[in-house]
Amino acid sequence: MSEEIKKENNGEQASEKPETEVYTTGQDAKKDEAGQEEKATRAEKAAGGGEPPKKKRLWLVVLIGCVVAAVLVIALVAVPMMRPPAPVTTPAPTPTPTATPTPTATPTLSASPTQTPKPTPTPKPEILAQLAELYEENNDLAGWIKIPGTVIDYPVMYTKEEDGQYYLYRTFEKQNDPSLRGTLFIDYNCSIDPRSANLLIHGHNMKNGSMFHALVDYKMELMYEVSPIIEYSTLYETAEYEIVSVFLSKVYNKTDDVFKFYQFYDAKTKEEFDDYMKNIKELELYDTGVTAEFGDELISLATCEYSQEDGRIVVVARKMTPEEAAAKKEAMANASASPSSSATATPAA
């Protein structure tokens, strides 16, 4: 039993020794670990870091993230600024809608639309002083006619009333004329404004010698030689006309295919005018030596002539320029001063 006790004691002692060695070894291990940590700490401090490695790594990650974010921000801001500016394009002007033009109007396209200026109206000329008062009394007045050396010196009327024959048996005052001589008037087929190429003037052949009776005297060439000039004034100008032709004609039936002097008022072409001149020259009673050209203004005086039924005597004259009128008058004066003309004129008187 004592041996057992000794064995137990020896066993206890034996078991106690390793515990002391283990304990002693743990302290040494702790001391070694502490020393290593202290060395590591010193190394970290020597390297400039006083924090544990894990925290340092965290801070490094955060720092790097911040740097990357900053770089991205700078890149996003700086790169567009570094690009060359895009060219500025001016938008084309929006065309202003315009109304659809009518078929009769041709619109003119232009870069900047402008309004067409309205034409300035031509001021109406003043009525001749010698006719102004008469025109106030009767605005059918169209002019005045005078043939020096005859009694013809009358107003000339124009109206479309009663087919233009309103003044056939009426006075200037628009009263019925008991003498039936009426007033000289322009054919209603003519136009006075604008003026027709030929103004056909009608008048009665009165037995008392008034109105257009003197035209019958032009059947004799001597009458033409004495009075080859007719004065005709419109409301606005006075002009002189030289006689071109004196001829006899008549009023024909509508179905008669002949030259009708009373149907010529205007000539649209030179051919039409020349045809009229050819006809009146073929019918003329004597050669006046005067002709007219396309563009000349004519007057035709017509009255009754009784050598045939519905007969007419017609005197056609062309408007002269002032220079032509002066030259003709000078020639007439020289002719009348010559002995031969005086001898011829005496028997006619």
VMD Tcl script that draws the C-alpha trace (Angstrom):
set ca {
  {0.00 0.00 0.00}
  {2.86 2.29 0.77}
  {4.16 1.42 -2.64}
  {0.93 2.36 -4.17}
  {1.08 5.64 -2.29}
  {4.61 6.17 -3.45}
  {3.60 5.30 -7.00}
  {0.75 7.68 -6.79}
  {2.99 10.37 -5.36}
  {5.57 9.63 -7.98}
  {2.81 9.75 -10.56}
  {1.61 13.07 -9.31}
  {5.13 14.44 -9.31}
  {5.64 13.07 -12.75}
  {2.45 14.65 -13.98}
  {3.24 17.99 -12.34}
  {6.57 18.48 -14.12}
  {5.16 18.60 -17.61}
  {2.60 21.17 -16.49}
  {5.40 23.43 -15.25}
  {7.25 23.00 -18.51}
  {4.11 23.78 -20.50}
  {3.42 26.87 -18.48}
  {7.00 27.96 -18.73}
  {6.92 27.34 -22.48}
  {3.63 29.40 -22.88}
  {5.18 32.38 -21.14}
  {8.18 32.17 -23.37}
  {5.93 31.90 -26.39}
  {3.98 34.92 -25.29}
  {7.20 36.76 -24.72}
  {8.37 35.80 -28.20}
  {5.06 36.80 -29.75}
  {5.06 40.09 -27.90}
  {8.56 40.71 -29.05}
  {7.67 39.98 -32.64}
  {4.66 42.28 -32.46}
  {6.80 44.97 -30.91}
  {9.31 44.54 -33.72}
  {6.56 44.68 -36.29}
  {5.14 47.75 -34.65}
  {8.53 49.37 -34.64}
  {8.95 48.47 -38.32}
  {5.58 49.92 -39.18}
  {6.36 53.06 -37.25}
  {9.69 53.25 -38.94}
  {7.89 52.88 -42.29}
  {5.61 55.77 -41.37}
  {2.49 53.90 -40.41}
  {1.28 53.76 -36.89}
  {-1.88 51.75 -37.58}
  {-2.37 48.05 -37.98}
  {-1.98 46.73 -41.58}
  {-5.71 45.92 -42.05}
  {-6.76 49.50 -41.31}
  {-4.00 50.82 -43.52}
  {-5.19 48.64 -46.37}
  {-8.73 49.94 -45.91}
  {-7.55 53.50 -46.06}
  {-5.53 52.77 -49.13}
  {-8.56 51.28 -50.85}
  {-10.66 54.32 -49.93}
  {-7.90 56.67 -51.11}
  {-7.51 54.87 -54.41}
  {-11.28 54.91 -54.93}
  {-11.33 58.68 -54.31}
  {-8.48 59.22 -56.72}
  {-10.19 57.13 -59.41}
  {-13.48 59.01 -58.90}
  {-11.68 62.33 -59.12}
  {-9.96 61.28 -62.33}
  {-13.27 60.20 -63.82}
  {-14.90 63.51 -62.88}
  {-12.02 65.47 -64.36}
  {-12.16 63.37 -67.50}
  {-15.89 63.90 -67.90}
  {-15.51 67.66 -67.46}
  {-12.21 68.33 -69.18}
  {-12.54 66.12 -72.26}
  {-15.61 67.90 -73.73}
  {-13.91 71.21 -73.06}
  {-10.80 70.10 -74.90}
  {-12.79 69.12 -78.03}
  {-12.98 71.76 -80.80}
  {-16.32 73.59 -80.78}
  {-18.84 72.24 -83.20}
  {-19.61 74.60 -86.11}
  {-22.64 76.76 -85.53}
  {-25.22 76.29 -88.24}
  {-27.73 79.01 -88.88}
  {-31.17 77.53 -89.44}
  {-32.65 78.32 -92.82}
  {-35.47 80.88 -92.66}
  {-38.88 79.35 -92.66}
  {-40.62 80.47 -95.85}
  {-43.67 82.58 -95.31}
  {-46.74 80.83 -96.69}
  {-48.25 82.69 -99.61}
  {-51.67 82.47 -101.13}
  {-52.06 80.31 -104.22}
  {-51.91 82.65 -107.25}
  {-54.91 82.90 -109.49}
  {-54.58 81.48 -113.04}
  {-54.45 84.97 -114.54}
  {-51.65 86.22 -112.27}
  {-48.02 85.13 -112.61}
  {-46.25 85.56 -109.22}
  {-42.67 86.80 -109.28}
  {-40.41 84.96 -106.85}
  {-37.66 86.98 -105.20}
  {-35.42 86.73 -102.18}
  {-37.15 89.63 -100.51}
  {-40.71 90.25 -101.66}
  {-41.42 93.85 -102.58}
  {-44.62 95.60 -103.43}
  {-45.03 96.78 -107.01}
  {-45.45 100.54 -106.94}
  {-48.75 101.73 -108.27}
  {-48.49 103.76 -111.45}
  {-48.90 107.48 -110.95}
  {-52.12 108.56 -112.63}
  {-51.58 111.00 -115.48}
  {-53.18 114.31 -114.57}
  {-56.08 115.17 -116.84}
  {-55.27 118.13 -119.11}
  {-57.18 121.34 -118.74}
  {-60.00 122.13 -121.12}
  {-59.24 124.90 -123.61}
  {-60.32 128.27 -122.30}
  {-62.53 128.97 -125.33}
  {-64.43 125.71 -124.73}
  {-64.53 125.55 -120.93}
  {-67.71 127.62 -120.53}
  {-69.53 125.70 -123.26}
  {-68.51 122.41 -121.68}
  {-70.00 123.57 -118.38}
  {-73.28 124.16 -120.20}
  {-73.27 120.80 -121.97}
  {-70.67 118.12 -121.26}
  {-71.57 116.30 -124.47}
  {-69.30 118.84 -126.15}
  {-66.42 117.03 -127.87}
  {-64.77 119.82 -129.84}
  {-65.11 122.66 -132.33}
  {-64.70 122.70 -136.12}
  {-63.95 125.62 -138.44}
  {-63.11 125.83 -142.14}
  {-61.65 129.23 -143.03}
  {-63.41 130.77 -146.05}
  {-66.73 129.08 -145.24}
  {-69.56 129.49 -142.74}
  {-68.59 126.25 -141.02}
  {-67.73 127.28 -137.46}
  {-69.66 125.08 -135.01}
  {-69.46 122.98 -131.88}
  {-69.19 119.21 -132.29}
  {-71.06 116.89 -129.94}
  {-70.61 113.25 -128.91}
  {-73.05 110.92 -127.20}
  {-74.21 107.31 -127.53}
  {-77.82 108.17 -126.76}
  {-80.32 107.18 -129.45}
  {-77.55 105.31 -131.33}
  {-75.48 108.48 -131.43}
  {-78.12 110.48 -133.33}
  {-79.40 112.41 -130.34}
  {-78.30 115.74 -131.86}
  {-79.57 114.99 -135.37}
  {-82.52 117.33 -134.77}
  {-81.59 118.87 -131.42}
  {-79.85 122.09 -130.55}
  {-76.72 122.50 -128.43}
  {-79.08 123.15 -125.50}
  {-80.67 119.70 -126.06}
  {-83.90 121.24 -127.30}
  {-85.86 119.99 -130.32}
  {-84.84 122.17 -133.25}
  {-87.84 123.39 -135.27}
  {-85.48 124.27 -138.14}
  {-84.33 120.62 -138.17}
  {-80.72 121.61 -138.71}
  {-79.64 120.00 -135.42}
  {-76.00 120.08 -134.25}
  {-72.84 118.54 -135.71}
  {-71.97 115.25 -133.99}
  {-69.36 112.47 -134.04}
  {-70.47 108.98 -135.06}
  {-71.16 106.90 -131.96}
  {-68.97 104.08 -133.28}
  {-65.96 106.35 -132.82}
  {-64.15 106.98 -129.57}
  {-62.88 110.33 -128.35}
  {-60.94 109.07 -125.32}
  {-58.89 107.27 -126.36}
  {-59.22 108.87 -129.75}
  {-60.14 106.81 -132.79}
  {-57.85 106.98 -135.81}
  {-60.75 108.47 -137.79}
  {-63.41 110.76 -136.33}
  {-66.48 110.67 -138.57}
  {-68.47 113.91 -138.15}
  {-72.04 114.17 -139.44}
  {-73.97 117.34 -140.28}
  {-76.99 118.42 -142.30}
  {-76.77 120.00 -145.75}
  {-79.10 122.92 -145.12}
  {-80.61 124.85 -148.02}
  {-79.92 128.14 -146.23}
  {-76.21 127.38 -146.51}
  {-75.69 126.57 -142.80}
  {-74.19 123.57 -141.11}
  {-72.31 121.32 -143.61}
  {-73.80 122.81 -146.81}
  {-70.40 124.27 -147.70}
  {-68.96 120.78 -148.12}
  {-70.86 120.47 -151.40}
  {-68.68 123.31 -152.77}
  {-65.67 120.99 -152.48}
  {-66.92 119.14 -155.56}
  {-65.06 121.94 -157.34}
  {-61.28 121.79 -157.12}
  {-61.13 125.56 -156.82}
  {-62.80 125.32 -153.44}
  {-60.07 122.98 -152.30}
  {-57.41 125.36 -153.56}
  {-58.95 128.22 -151.58}
  {-59.65 126.30 -148.38}
  {-57.44 123.20 -148.12}
  {-57.09 123.45 -144.33}
  {-59.63 122.51 -141.66}
  {-59.27 123.62 -138.03}
  {-60.51 121.11 -135.47}
  {-60.11 121.52 -131.74}
  {-60.73 118.81 -129.19}
  {-61.46 119.81 -125.60}
  {-57.73 119.88 -124.91}
  {-55.88 120.95 -128.08}
  {-56.21 122.92 -131.28}
  {-54.90 121.36 -134.48}
  {-54.97 121.92 -138.22}
  {-55.82 119.26 -140.82}
  {-55.02 119.21 -144.54}
  {-57.58 117.76 -146.93}
  {-56.53 114.38 -148.33}
  {-59.54 113.40 -150.45}
  {-62.97 114.63 -151.50}
  {-65.30 111.96 -152.90}
  {-68.92 111.01 -153.43}
  {-70.49 107.89 -151.95}
  {-73.76 106.71 -150.51}
  {-75.33 104.72 -147.69}
  {-75.49 101.14 -148.90}
  {-77.62 98.19 -147.92}
  {-76.09 95.99 -145.26}
  {-75.79 93.13 -147.74}
  {-73.95 95.22 -150.37}
  {-70.36 94.04 -150.70}
  {-68.78 97.43 -151.42}
  {-66.48 99.95 -149.75}
  {-68.44 101.74 -147.02}
  {-66.61 104.84 -145.80}
  {-68.81 105.07 -142.71}
  {-67.47 101.80 -141.34}
  {-63.86 102.94 -140.96}
  {-63.02 104.22 -137.49}
  {-59.78 102.51 -136.52}
  {-57.06 100.57 -138.27}
  {-55.46 97.78 -136.28}
  {-52.87 97.12 -138.99}
  {-51.03 99.08 -141.65}
  {-52.68 96.92 -144.31}
  {-56.13 97.90 -143.07}
  {-55.22 101.59 -143.10}
  {-53.63 101.40 -146.54}
  {-56.72 99.65 -147.91}
  {-58.89 102.53 -146.68}
  {-56.56 105.08 -148.26}
  {-56.59 103.17 -151.55}
  {-60.40 103.24 -151.65}
  {-60.81 106.95 -150.92}
  {-58.11 107.83 -153.42}
  {-59.84 105.82 -156.12}
  {-63.09 107.69 -155.38}
  {-61.60 111.21 -155.07}
  {-62.96 113.88 -157.42}
  {-59.48 115.36 -158.02}
  {-55.94 114.77 -156.91}
  {-55.04 116.78 -153.83}
  {-51.45 115.57 -153.86}
  {-51.86 114.71 -150.18}
  {-51.88 111.25 -148.64}
  {-51.85 109.80 -145.13}
  {-49.84 107.07 -143.44}
  {-50.65 104.47 -140.82}
  {-50.60 106.25 -137.47}
  {-51.97 109.57 -138.74}
  {-55.11 111.01 -137.14}
  {-57.99 111.66 -139.53}
  {-61.30 113.48 -139.54}
  {-64.03 112.72 -142.10}
  {-66.82 115.27 -142.68}
  {-69.97 113.83 -144.27}
  {-73.24 115.39 -145.38}
  {-76.07 114.61 -147.76}
  {-75.47 114.98 -151.52}
  {-78.46 114.72 -153.82}
  {-77.00 113.55 -157.13}
  {-77.97 110.01 -156.12}
  {-80.29 108.35 -153.64}
  {-78.88 108.38 -150.10}
  {-75.85 110.12 -151.55}
  {-73.06 111.60 -149.44}
  {-70.16 113.93 -150.04}
  {-67.18 113.19 -147.82}
  {-64.11 115.32 -147.07}
  {-61.23 113.45 -145.40}
  {-58.33 115.35 -143.78}
  {-55.18 114.38 -141.85}
  {-53.80 116.09 -138.78}
  {-50.66 118.13 -139.42}
  {-47.81 118.85 -137.07}
  {-47.30 122.57 -136.27}
  {-44.27 122.55 -138.58}
  {-46.26 121.01 -141.44}
  {-49.07 123.52 -140.95}
  {-46.66 126.46 -141.02}
  {-44.99 125.16 -144.21}
  {-48.35 124.63 -145.94}
  {-49.56 128.11 -145.06}
  {-46.34 129.59 -146.37}
  {-46.72 127.66 -149.63}
  {-50.33 128.88 -149.93}
  {-49.25 132.46 -149.37}
  {-46.53 132.21 -152.01}
  {-48.97 130.63 -154.48}
  {-51.60 133.32 -153.97}
  {-48.97 136.03 -154.53}
  {-47.93 134.65 -157.94}
  {-49.53 136.25 -161.06}
  {-50.82 132.93 -162.38}
  {-52.78 132.16 -159.24}
  {-54.28 135.65 -159.19}
  {-55.48 135.27 -162.75}
  {-57.00 131.93 -161.90}
  {-58.70 133.22 -158.77}
  {-60.41 136.17 -160.47}
  {-62.86 134.18 -162.60}
  {-63.75 132.03 -159.62}
  {-64.84 135.11 -157.69}
}
mol new
graphics top color blue
foreach p $ca { graphics top sphere $p radius 0.5 }
foreach p [lrange $ca 0 end-1] q [lrange $ca 1 end] { graphics top cylinder $p $q radius 0.2 }
display resetview
